[in-house]
Amino acid sequence: MIKPEKLEQYYDKFLEDPTYWVQDGIVDVNLEMLKDWGLLNQTEEEEKLLQDQFPFYFHVLENNAKVTLFNNQFIVWIVPDVVDENPCTSVMIALIKEDDLKLEIVYKTHGVYNTPKYVLKTLRHFLTEVIDTEEEISSFLEG
């Protein structure tokens, strides 16, 4: 596992120019995206089922600037901010590759989608997507 002090070095490097490190640029979470992913209008029963099936467990480091979540597979930085007097949240997801990190996804929430509920639902969606992609790549390399 990467040492917490090393996490700060990666964070600073990725924060300097996140668009350099991710292929798709910074994803802006919006209504259409949340609808397409089925993250709106879930019943309480569906919400409970998703929470029970949430396969990600993280250690948490928190300071005034950000929350850092990490486990043996991912590092996630959740960074609250205010842009033009509007609160927003940026989330950077990095995949641990041996003793290195690869920034996979950066997304930003704002307005009515800048709530813990949508930040975390979107995070869960992206983590699952990264895992699925990695499994697919592994299957191609093995076969």
Stockholm file with secondary structure:
# STOCKHOLM 1.0

chainA/1-143         MIKPEKLEQYYDKFLEDPTYWVQDGIVDVNLEMLKDWGLLNQTEEEEKLLQDQFPFYFHVLENNAKVTLFNNQFIVWIVPDVVDENPCTSVMIALIKEDDLKLEIVYKTHGVYNTPKYVLKTLRHFLTEVIDTEEEISSFLEG
#=GR chainA/1-143 SS CCCHHHHHHHHHHHHHCHHHHCTTCEEECCHHHHHHTTCSSCCHHHHHHHHHHCCCCCEEEECSSCEEEECSSEEEEEEEEEETTEEEEEEEEEEEETTEEEEEEEEEEEGGGCSHHHHHHHHHHHHHHHHHHHHHHHHHHHC
#=GC SS_cons         CCCHHHHHHHHHHHHHCHHHHCTTCEEECCHHHHHHTTCSSCCHHHHHHHHHHCCCCCEEEECSSCEEEECSSEEEEEEEEEETTEEEEEEEEEEEETTEEEEEEEEEEEGGGCSHHHHHHHHHHHHHHHHHHHHHHHHHHHC
//
